[in-house]
Amino acid sequence: MRYNMKKVLVYLMMMLPLAANADLLSDLLGDVYKAKTMSDDQMDSVLNGSNVEKKATVTGQYTMHYENKKQLFRHSFEANYYLIDQKGKRYDICDQPIRDAQMSPDGKYIVYAKQNNLYVYKVDFKTNLAITDDKNPEHLYGISDWLYEEEFGITCMFAFSPDSKKVAFVRLDETEVPTFSWQKMLDETGEALRYPNLFSLRYPKAGDHNAQASVLVYDFADKTTRTMQLGEMDNWYIPRITWRETYKGKETNQELLIQKMNRDQNHMEILAGNPKTTVTHPFYKEQCDKYYVDYSLFDQWVWLSDGSFVVLSEKSGWMQAYLYASDGRELKQLTKDGMDLTCIYGMDEQKNMVYYQAAPNPMERQAYAVDMKKCNIKMLTKEAGTHDLTFSDDMKQYIDCYQSLEVPNRYTLYTQDGKKVKELLNNDDLQQRWEAAQLPKTEFTKIPTERGDTLNAYTIMPNNMEAGKKYPVILIQYSGPGSQRVLNKWRKRWGTYLANEGYIVVDADGRGTACRGRAWCNATYMNLGKKEAEDQISVAKYMAGLDYVDGERIAMVGWSYGGFQTIRTMCEPGSPIKCGMAIAPVIDWRLYDSAYTERYMRRPQVNEFGYDHADLTRMADQLQGRLLLVHGLADDNVHAQNALLFIDALVKAGKQFDMQLYPDDNHFLRKRSNYDHLHRRLMEFLEKNL
């Protein structure tokens, strides 16, 4: 037999990583099967060419960098920021760690936060000046508190005017926000402390006082600060501020835009403000008495040169794009009901085209363009899977990041009309290694419920299943409002390992999840947990009815909201779950933060029924099956208080359970070797109880 030595060598090279690391669990939890990606800067450089150099060589020709990054919470961090000029000379912006440093559009100023106050660094003069000088530690200027960071996804709460002459910022007063504390058992090096330290955090729980927000504008020229007039502000949020330019003849006007949302988050106003007079007026409003309004939709707004704008809204029952006049009047709906839009990429105003991503079915993400005059829609991408586009500044070309269940990230450059220019990056080597490993494959399925509808799901079956043998099932889920796990994209994680160990893995998106219209997504509103549990039980019963499934061996696992849902399902009468693993679960929504909980449940003061019926401590005596409860003792998000109170309820109910605690770790359990240890603990629990 004649061998092609080149092919043999390629095959051997593909097998080297597998031979070098025979621990499949570590491989799947780590980076062995993680796809390479292109950074935003890399894509920006490809798309915009010399424009990137222009951005980096604004007045003074400096680039800004940072080092010694110290993470604070999920997104926020402190670091030492500095400038580098074209000759490589370094200029430290501050002699202390700072956060959220941003350069003005003209490159003359850098605004940053230090010890809750705002400062400006004048690039030309290398000097620092305080914008605010408030010694009260409960007052925050231009930066988020824990709540805004976690639930509104923002850390930097200031914005430069387009002409760089002013900076607007949010002031948060935390005086009335309750404090939550926990003990730290280890020092920064991981060594044990004989006497634990106390860590405290302003954390408003459902129904309690939030930080009071206001908006101010600082003028760099005259060093004055003015407070904007926002009307009624008791219990209102300010998730975003930004600026827009409007034109009238040769006159340019700069307005400050302020997003204002009520406590229940079902009423949103966009205020337009004059920074000189401080007067504001609402020019866009959206209200939904039945559900809530998504604050993040404001991030998707796209502006035309005449001041008109395109927004996303669910008011029709589907997430759609609408065109509005500059004065806030709705002109028309641009896209058609029946599928949810997921983001707007931008627009080519010369061609009157808006480019966006949508879900033609819940598992897919495709890209489209719509003509703003005729509302004709063109599909830009067609290959089944997930397409995420990044456009050039002039919208004349884009990079398509494509992936699917079996194809890891592939980046391709296209012209605006969809003509392929070249492939920029692929993960063919990863795909070849994956195929060579011959691990269990992920496949889509639809699972019928007793109601007569179906749930979208994926399954991972063990390889070489034996005829006549019955297999155990693991239900992996998250189930939280607006979430989605069943997507046609590359994901090779713990579920693959479970299937390789002989378990059938099922992940189903029940009611409350995204991209099936507003009614489906908001079906769990005001009563979290009940319908999601019914849907997971439907999945378990359907699987139990298959001739190759052992209906007496069905387990369930979930993290955070998924942990809550695991326990909630195990407490449902007639639950078929033999054992469950709840990681960092919410136990009582009265213990969780205000902004997230009230978005879906409103306040406990007005929805006592919903909170009572989602309180797992009241259901502890109904728990069926064996439970493994996992929590990090320094979880700043879902406090370990949840787990500890549930332990007390289980003990009172005479229920035995298993427990795994991680000292000084947060919601993600990634410190030290905890993440790997956790998954080995889960496997041990399954082997013992399933």
SESEGU-492153 format. One record per residue (C-alpha): x, y, z. Coordinates in Angstrom, 2 decimals. Example, Ala and Ser with C-alpha at 12.3 -4.5 7.8 and 13.67 -1.06 7.14 Angstrom:
<pts>
12.30:-4.50:7.80
13.67:-1.06:7.14
</pts>
This chain:
<pts>
0.00:0.00:0.00
1.28:3.45:-0.93
0.98:6.23:1.66
0.75:9.98:1.13
3.31:11.08:3.75
2.06:14.66:3.74
-1.43:13.51:4.68
-0.05:11.20:7.37
1.97:14.05:8.91
-1.05:16.35:8.89
-3.11:13.67:10.62
-0.43:13.10:13.26
-0.18:16.84:13.90
-3.95:16.95:14.38
-3.75:14.20:16.97
-0.89:15.72:18.97
-3.06:17.96:21.19
-5.25:14.98:22.05
-2.30:12.81:22.94
-0.60:15.58:24.91
-3.68:16.26:27.01
-5.73:13.16:27.54
-7.97:14.88:30.12
-11.05:15.58:27.99
-12.88:17.47:30.74
-10.02:19.96:31.13
-9.83:20.31:27.34
-13.52:21.15:27.04
-13.53:23.51:30.02
-10.38:25.22:28.77
-9.28:26.59:25.40
-8.51:23.42:23.46
-11.78:23.61:21.51
-12.23:27.36:21.75
-12.30:29.19:18.40
-9.82:31.94:17.53
-11.44:35.36:17.11
-10.62:38.71:15.55
-10.57:41.66:17.93
-12.56:44.82:17.29
-9.30:46.67:16.60
-8.22:44.06:14.06
-11.54:44.25:12.22
-11.52:48.05:12.40
-8.08:48.10:10.81
-9.20:45.86:7.93
-12.41:47.77:7.31
-11.26:51.35:7.65
-7.60:51.29:6.67
-6.01:54.74:6.97
-9.00:55.98:8.97
-7.65:53.99:11.90
-4.40:55.97:11.74
-6.38:59.21:11.69
-8.22:58.14:14.84
-4.92:57.45:16.58
-3.23:60.64:15.45
-5.68:63.30:16.54
-4.17:66.45:18.07
-0.86:65.58:19.72
-0.56:62.19:17.99
-0.87:60.11:21.13
-2.23:56.65:21.84
-3.61:55.73:25.24
-2.75:52.50:27.05
-3.12:51.00:30.51
-1.34:48.44:32.70
-1.67:46.81:36.14
-5.35:46.12:35.62
-7.27:45.28:38.79
-10.78:43.94:38.29
-13.46:45.48:40.51
-16.70:43.77:39.51
-18.02:42.13:36.32
-16.93:44.91:33.93
-15.23:47.64:35.95
-11.52:47.82:36.68
-8.79:50.19:37.82
-5.47:50.53:36.04
-2.50:52.83:35.46
-3.22:54.78:32.27
-0.57:56.49:30.15
0.01:58.10:26.74
2.63:57.17:24.15
3.66:59.72:21.52
4.99:58.92:18.04
8.57:58.81:19.33
7.63:56.27:21.98
7.83:58.64:24.93
5.53:57.80:27.83
3.37:60.25:29.80
1.55:58.98:32.90
-1.96:60.41:33.12
-2.14:59.99:36.89
0.22:58.67:39.55
-2.56:56.46:40.96
-4.83:53.76:39.51
-7.86:55.29:37.79
-10.90:53.96:35.91
-12.86:54.63:32.73
-10.36:57.01:31.12
-11.78:58.39:27.84
-10.24:60.79:25.30
-12.27:63.67:23.87
-13.06:63.65:20.11
-10.45:66.34:19.44
-7.79:64.58:21.52
-7.23:67.54:23.86
-8.76:66.11:27.03
-8.86:62.82:28.90
-11.58:62.48:31.51
-11.30:59.76:34.14
-12.61:58.76:37.56
-10.59:58.49:40.74
-12.07:57.76:44.16
-15.60:58.46:42.85
-14.76:61.92:41.47
-14.13:63.03:37.89
-10.90:64.61:36.67
-9.64:65.97:33.37
-6.11:65.57:32.03
-5.13:68.27:29.55
-3.10:66.48:26.91
-1.22:69.52:25.58
-0.18:70.75:29.04
0.15:67.39:30.87
-1.86:68.75:33.80
-4.77:67.38:35.85
-7.80:69.28:37.08
-10.68:68.12:39.26
-14.10:68.38:37.65
-15.77:67.35:40.90
-14.39:67.44:44.42
-16.88:65.69:46.67
-15.50:64.07:49.83
-18.69:62.06:50.44
-17.91:58.42:49.48
-21.60:57.79:48.84
-21.64:60.21:45.89
-20.42:58.82:42.55
-19.60:61.04:39.59
-19.44:59.72:36.04
-19.15:56.08:37.08
-21.70:53.39:37.78
-22.56:51.89:41.11
-22.76:48.10:41.40
-26.39:48.05:40.24
-25.92:50.11:37.07
-22.85:48.09:36.13
-24.49:44.70:36.64
-27.98:45.36:35.33
-27.51:48.17:32.80
-24.14:46.96:31.51
-22.35:50.28:31.97
-19.36:51.53:33.93
-18.53:54.85:32.25
-21.37:57.32:32.83
-20.00:60.43:31.15
-20.01:61.59:27.51
-18.13:64.30:25.61
-20.03:66.73:23.41
-19.20:66.32:19.69
-17.19:69.57:19.70
-15.21:68.45:22.80
-16.15:71.62:24.68
-18.29:69.93:27.33
-18.65:66.66:29.18
-21.97:65.46:30.60
-22.02:63.00:33.48
-24.38:61.17:35.83
-24.21:61.72:39.57
-25.39:58.83:41.76
-26.24:59.41:45.41
-26.07:56.10:47.30
-26.87:57.57:50.71
-30.09:55.61:51.15
-28.95:52.39:49.46
-28.66:49.53:51.99
-25.27:47.88:52.55
-24.59:44.17:52.17
-21.48:42.64:53.76
-19.62:39.34:53.71
-16.41:37.97:55.15
-13.21:37.45:53.19
-11.31:34.40:54.40
-8.19:34.73:52.22
-5.70:37.48:51.45
-4.78:38.66:47.94
-2.30:35.78:47.53
-4.84:33.13:48.52
-3.38:32.59:51.99
-5.77:32.10:54.92
-6.53:35.01:57.23
-6.70:34.22:60.93
-9.24:37.00:61.34
-11.46:37.40:58.26
-11.90:40.83:56.69
-15.31:42.36:56.15
-16.21:43.50:52.64
-19.20:45.82:52.22
-21.15:46.84:49.14
-24.06:49.17:48.45
-26.59:46.70:47.07
-30.29:47.60:46.68
-32.52:44.55:46.90
-35.99:44.31:45.40
-38.22:47.02:46.82
-35.43:48.88:48.65
-33.94:52.33:47.98
-31.88:52.80:44.83
-29.24:55.46:44.23
-30.75:58.80:43.24
-29.57:59.91:39.80
-28.99:63.37:38.34
-27.22:64.67:35.23
-24.65:67.47:35.14
-22.65:69.18:32.38
-19.13:70.57:32.80
-17.81:73.27:30.45
-14.05:73.02:29.84
-13.72:76.68:28.86
-15.27:78.44:31.85
-14.96:75.49:34.30
-18.64:75.71:35.28
-20.96:72.83:36.09
-24.70:72.93:35.48
-27.39:70.47:36.60
-29.92:69.43:33.97
-33.66:69.76:34.71
-35.11:66.24:34.44
-38.52:66.60:36.04
-39.72:63.95:38.48
-36.71:61.79:39.42
-37.79:59.84:42.50
-37.16:56.16:41.74
-36.14:56.79:38.11
-33.08:55.37:36.39
-30.68:57.11:33.98
-29.16:54.13:32.10
-27.63:56.16:29.25
-26.59:59.67:28.24
-25.27:60.70:24.83
-25.23:63.67:22.44
-26.64:64.42:19.01
-26.03:67.18:16.49
-28.92:68.76:14.61
-28.60:71.14:11.67
-30.74:74.07:10.62
-29.26:75.78:7.59
-25.67:76.59:8.49
-26.40:76.47:12.20
-25.32:73.39:14.20
-26.99:72.57:17.48
-25.73:70.07:20.05
-28.29:68.44:22.31
-27.74:66.19:25.26
-29.88:63.04:25.14
-30.85:61.49:28.45
-32.53:58.10:28.78
-34.93:58.10:31.72
-36.79:54.99:32.95
-39.22:54.55:35.80
-38.68:52.08:38.61
-40.89:49.39:37.03
-39.00:49.88:33.73
-42.22:49.91:31.73
-41.99:53.61:30.85
-39.04:55.09:28.96
-38.45:58.69:27.95
-35.63:60.12:25.89
-35.10:63.70:26.99
-33.39:66.26:24.75
-31.58:68.89:26.80
-29.95:72.25:26.20
-26.66:72.21:28.17
-26.67:76.01:28.49
-30.20:76.54:29.78
-30.38:73.04:31.41
-33.97:72.74:30.10
-35.04:69.32:28.76
-38.09:68.04:26.95
-39.18:64.48:26.08
-39.11:63.86:22.35
-39.55:60.07:22.47
-41.66:57.98:24.83
-42.44:54.29:25.04
-44.70:52.67:27.58
-45.97:49.12:28.11
-48.50:48.60:30.90
-48.52:44.82:30.36
-44.78:44.05:30.39
-41.56:46.09:30.47
-39.51:48.17:28.03
-35.99:46.99:27.22
-33.55:49.76:28.22
-30.82:48.41:25.88
-32.83:49.23:22.74
-31.63:52.83:23.01
-28.12:51.54:22.21
-29.45:50.48:18.79
-30.68:53.90:17.66
-29.22:55.11:14.35
-29.28:58.77:13.33
-29.70:60.34:9.89
-28.11:63.68:9.02
-31.48:65.49:9.07
-32.05:64.44:12.69
-34.49:61.63:11.90
-33.65:58.29:13.45
-34.30:54.54:13.42
-35.25:52.67:16.60
-36.02:49.13:17.69
-39.27:48.44:19.54
-41.41:45.44:20.54
-44.67:47.40:20.51
-46.11:45.35:17.63
-45.46:42.10:19.49
-42.21:41.55:17.59
-38.89:43.38:17.76
-39.00:45.65:14.70
-37.31:48.73:13.25
-39.17:52.05:12.97
-38.33:55.35:11.32
-38.97:58.54:13.31
-38.80:62.20:12.36
-36.33:64.50:14.11
-39.10:65.84:16.36
-40.00:62.35:17.62
-42.97:61.59:15.36
-43.24:58.01:14.14
-43.11:57.88:10.35
-43.33:54.16:9.57
-42.45:50.60:10.48
-39.53:49.50:8.32
-39.49:45.75:8.93
-42.17:43.08:9.05
-43.62:41.21:12.02
-43.03:37.49:12.27
-39.37:37.48:13.23
-37.45:39.40:15.88
-34.66:41.82:15.02
-31.68:41.38:17.29
-29.55:44.43:16.43
-29.09:47.28:13.94
-25.64:47.51:12.37
-26.07:50.97:10.84
-27.22:52.66:7.66
-26.03:53.92:4.30
-27.90:57.19:4.03
-27.01:57.70:0.36
-28.66:54.40:-0.54
-31.43:54.73:2.09
-30.51:51.29:3.43
-30.59:50.09:7.04
-28.54:46.98:7.86
-29.57:44.69:10.69
-29.48:41.21:12.19
-32.61:39.14:12.81
-33.75:35.64:13.73
-35.66:34.03:10.82
-36.13:31.19:13.29
-35.09:31.35:16.94
-31.92:29.27:16.43
-30.57:31.30:13.50
-29.03:34.76:13.12
-28.96:36.21:9.60
-28.16:39.67:8.23
-30.54:41.83:6.18
-30.88:45.25:4.58
-34.12:47.24:4.29
-34.83:50.16:1.98
-36.14:53.03:4.14
-38.35:54.39:1.32
-39.92:51.25:-0.13
-39.39:48.96:2.88
-38.06:46.24:0.57
-35.97:43.71:2.50
-32.88:41.94:1.16
-31.24:38.96:2.87
-27.46:39.40:2.92
-26.42:36.05:4.45
-27.89:32.63:3.79
-25.66:29.90:5.22
-27.44:28.26:8.16
-25.94:29.31:11.46
-25.05:32.57:13.18
-23.84:35.59:11.20
-22.58:38.66:13.05
-21.53:41.56:10.80
-19.12:44.41:11.46
-19.35:47.30:8.98
-16.81:49.88:7.91
-17.44:53.48:8.93
-18.79:54.31:5.47
-20.92:51.11:5.38
-19.32:50.11:2.04
-17.96:46.77:3.24
-18.37:44.38:6.14
-16.78:41.43:7.89
-19.07:38.46:8.46
-18.21:36.39:11.52
-19.95:33.09:10.76
-20.29:30.03:12.98
-22.59:27.04:13.46
-22.88:23.92:15.59
-20.14:22.24:13.58
-18.24:25.22:12.09
-16.12:27.39:14.43
-15.73:31.13:13.79
-14.87:32.15:10.24
-14.24:35.80:9.31
-14.80:36.91:5.71
-14.64:40.36:4.12
-17.49:41.34:1.75
-18.47:44.40:-0.21
-21.71:46.11:0.72
-23.64:44.25:-2.00
-22.52:40.85:-0.69
-19.56:40.17:-3.00
-16.83:38.15:-1.27
-13.47:39.92:-1.14
-11.38:37.47:0.88
-11.35:35.24:3.92
-9.53:36.87:6.84
-9.41:34.16:9.48
-10.76:30.67:9.90
-10.60:27.85:12.40
-10.16:25.00:9.94
-7.44:23.45:12.11
-9.80:23.43:15.08
-12.59:21.93:12.99
-10.24:19.19:11.78
-9.11:18.42:15.33
-12.72:18.32:16.45
-13.71:15.94:13.70
-10.67:13.77:14.36
-11.60:13.51:18.05
-14.92:11.89:17.03
-16.75:13.24:20.07
-20.55:13.28:20.39
-22.33:15.71:18.06
-24.91:18.34:18.96
-28.20:18.25:17.04
-31.36:20.36:17.07
-34.74:18.93:17.95
-38.24:20.10:18.84
-39.91:18.79:21.98
-43.72:18.79:22.21
-45.48:19.93:25.39
-48.84:19.00:26.88
-50.13:22.40:25.70
-49.66:21.40:22.06
-46.77:23.73:21.27
-43.10:22.82:20.91
-39.87:23.86:22.60
-36.65:24.39:20.68
-33.89:22.20:22.05
-30.62:20.57:21.23
-29.48:17.10:22.21
-26.06:15.51:22.52
-26.22:11.73:22.26
-23.46:9.32:23.29
-21.60:7.73:20.42
-22.35:4.11:19.52
-25.52:3.78:21.59
-26.41:0.14:22.20
-29.74:-1.26:21.02
-32.03:-2.08:23.91
-30.00:-0.10:26.44
-31.64:2.73:28.38
-29.58:5.85:29.06
-29.75:8.54:31.76
-30.62:12.13:30.77
-29.15:15.46:31.93
-31.26:18.59:31.42
-28.97:21.63:31.14
-30.81:24.96:31.16
-30.74:28.62:32.17
-34.39:29.64:31.55
-34.03:33.32:32.53
-36.17:36.07:30.92
-34.95:37.00:27.46
-32.17:34.41:27.49
-31.43:31.86:24.80
-29.18:28.81:24.84
-30.41:26.88:21.80
-28.50:28.65:19.04
-26.79:27.44:15.88
-23.28:28.40:16.95
-20.04:26.76:18.03
-20.19:25.49:21.59
-18.10:22.56:22.78
-18.23:22.49:26.53
-19.29:20.33:29.48
-22.34:18.89:27.70
-20.06:17.18:25.19
-18.11:15.59:28.03
-21.33:14.35:29.67
-22.43:12.71:26.42
-19.00:11.15:26.03
-19.47:9.64:29.50
-22.73:7.99:28.47
-25.37:10.59:29.37
-27.96:12.00:26.97
-27.78:15.80:27.23
-30.81:18.00:26.49
-30.95:21.80:26.55
-34.39:23.32:25.88
-35.53:26.94:25.75
-38.92:27.22:27.41
-41.34:30.09:27.82
-39.66:33.35:28.75
-36.75:32.93:26.33
-35.92:35.12:23.36
-36.71:35.42:19.64
-40.20:33.90:19.55
-42.09:37.18:19.84
-42.91:39.35:22.82
-45.76:37.24:24.21
-43.51:34.17:24.45
-40.59:36.12:25.90
-42.76:37.85:28.52
-44.92:34.82:29.36
-43.26:34.52:32.79
-43.75:38.18:33.72
-44.74:38.77:37.38
-44.53:35.03:38.24
-40.98:33.82:37.68
-40.33:30.09:37.88
-43.73:28.45:37.46
-44.06:28.19:33.67
-40.37:27.52:33.22
-40.70:24.53:35.60
-43.70:23.23:33.67
-41.70:23.37:30.45
-38.68:21.56:31.87
-40.97:18.87:33.24
-42.50:18.55:29.76
-38.99:17.98:28.41
-38.24:15.37:31.07
-41.50:13.50:30.43
-40.99:13.53:26.68
-37.50:12.13:27.07
-38.72:9.50:29.54
-41.14:8.26:26.90
-38.36:7.39:24.44
-37.45:3.72:24.29
-33.73:4.39:24.79
-34.16:6.59:27.90
-34.30:5.48:31.51
-37.12:7.64:32.88
-35.98:6.92:36.45
-32.61:8.53:35.81
-33.18:12.15:34.80
-31.06:14.94:36.29
-31.13:18.71:35.94
-28.44:21.38:36.29
-28.38:25.17:36.11
-26.31:28.18:37.13
-27.66:31.43:38.63
-31.22:31.75:37.26
-30.72:28.20:36.03
-29.90:27.15:39.59
-33.11:28.77:40.82
-34.99:26.96:38.07
-33.42:23.60:38.90
-34.66:23.77:42.49
-38.02:25.23:41.45
-38.56:22.31:39.06
-37.56:19.77:41.72
-40.19:21.31:44.03
-43.00:21.00:41.47
-45.58:18.27:42.34
-44.87:15.13:40.34
-41.43:16.31:39.24
-39.55:13.48:37.48
-36.11:14.91:38.34
-34.07:12.27:40.19
-31.28:14.64:41.18
-30.39:18.28:40.59
-27.34:20.53:40.72
-28.01:24.20:41.52
-25.01:26.52:41.19
-25.20:30.02:42.69
-29.02:29.97:42.70
-31.38:32.78:43.63
-33.59:31.35:46.37
-35.87:34.27:47.19
-36.23:37.15:44.69
-36.63:39.54:47.61
-32.90:38.93:48.18
-31.84:39.83:44.64
-31.08:43.26:43.23
-33.80:45.78:42.47
-33.22:46.59:38.79
-33.19:43.01:37.48
-35.88:41.60:39.73
-38.35:44.47:39.38
-37.95:44.49:35.59
-39.68:41.10:35.52
-41.56:41.04:38.85
-42.14:44.70:39.78
-41.69:45.49:43.45
-42.61:43.09:46.27
-44.90:45.81:47.61
-47.18:45.43:44.55
-46.63:41.75:43.64
-46.67:39.83:46.89
-48.21:36.79:45.17
-45.44:36.54:42.57
-42.66:36.82:45.14
-44.27:34.34:47.55
-44.74:31.76:44.80
-41.12:32.11:43.68
-39.68:31.86:47.20
-37.96:28.49:47.36
-37.66:28.54:51.16
-41.46:28.14:51.20
-41.12:25.04:48.99
-38.28:23.27:50.79
-40.61:20.59:52.17
-41.72:19.80:48.59
-38.20:19.11:47.29
-38.01:15.76:45.49
-34.80:14.01:44.53
-31.25:14.59:45.72
-29.90:18.16:45.51
-26.33:19.43:45.24
-26.22:23.09:46.28
-23.13:25.08:45.17
-22.18:28.66:46.05
-19.20:30.99:46.23
-19.01:32.71:49.60
-17.89:36.03:48.08
-20.57:36.15:45.38
-21.36:39.86:44.99
-24.20:39.10:42.54
-26.30:36.27:44.01
-25.22:36.41:47.63
-24.39:33.21:49.48
-27.14:34.33:51.87
-29.52:32.69:49.37
-27.94:29.25:49.78
-27.58:29.57:53.54
-31.23:30.47:54.04
-32.28:27.56:51.84
-30.09:25.24:53.91
-31.97:26.38:56.99
-35.30:25.72:55.26
-34.19:22.25:54.13
-33.03:21.35:57.65
-36.36:22.48:59.09
-38.14:20.34:56.49
-35.98:17.32:57.33
-34.52:17.17:53.82
-31.03:15.79:53.26
-28.86:17.40:50.57
-25.28:17.83:49.36
-23.32:21.06:49.59
-20.22:22.57:47.95
-18.91:25.97:49.07
-16.01:27.98:47.63
-14.36:30.53:49.97
-13.75:34.02:48.59
-15.01:33.24:45.09
-17.64:35.15:43.18
-20.56:34.26:40.91
-18.38:32.64:38.23
-16.22:30.38:40.43
-13.14:30.94:38.26
-10.62:31.73:40.98
-7.74:29.37:41.72
-8.74:25.85:40.53
-12.39:26.16:41.54
-13.96:25.88:38.07
-12.25:22.58:37.30
-12.95:21.28:40.81
-16.62:22.21:40.50
-17.16:20.18:37.34
-15.40:17.15:38.80
-17.63:17.51:41.85
-20.69:17.57:39.58
-19.53:14.42:37.81
-18.98:12.69:41.14
-22.48:13.69:42.25
-24.02:12.32:39.03
-22.16:9.04:39.26
-23.38:8.58:42.81
-27.01:9.64:42.35
-27.90:8.82:38.75
</pts>
